[in-house]
Amino acid sequence: MGDRLLAARKTACADGDPEVVDVRFAPSTAPWRPVDVPPRLAEAVRTYLREAELAYGAFDFAEDADGTWWFLECNQAGQFGFVEVDTGQPIARTIARWLAGTPPRGPARHADRCGSAVP
């Protein structure tokens, strides 16, 4: 929401099928853990949201053994409760505060479908 990015990682089993890149479908007992988003990737996510005129997006990435994050998809209404439970990140609270906040000051380029100002 806004400039705040809350990210989490779930590690797949070491002996899992290497063809299964989405941990939601791979067996794993590892919990979701908070993770910092690399600065270049954070800027790319913000650009995507701005260009797509989205206030929120649940982005899915796969990270390879070399640490490269591969973009899979952006869910405009993606679920986050299961991540919040494991990580303790204040995802719902951050969204609620954004929704209850005042619109940005200054001229807006246009309004999105909900009437919110989009810079």
C-alpha positions, 0 to 999 in steps of 0.5 A: 500500500502506498510506498510500503512493501511487505514481502515474505518468502516460503522455502520449498523442500530441498528434496522437492520437485525442481519443476514445481516453482510455486511453493503454494503447490509444493510440500513444505513444512517451512513457515512464511518469513518476512523478507526485504525486497531488493531495491531494484525489484521494489522500484519495479513493483512500484512502477508496475502498480503505478502503470497498472493504476493499482493501489494494491497488488499481491506479487508472486515471485520464484527465487532461484538458487542464485538469488534471482527473483522471477516475476510470476504474476500480480494478483489485484485482489490477492490473499494475504491472511495466511502470510500475515499469520505466519510472519506477523506482518501488519498487512491488514492493518496497513491496508485498513490505514491506507483505506481510511487515510486522506487522499494525497494533496496537490493536483492528481493526474486522473482518478481511478475506477474508485474515484481515488486520486492516482498521481 
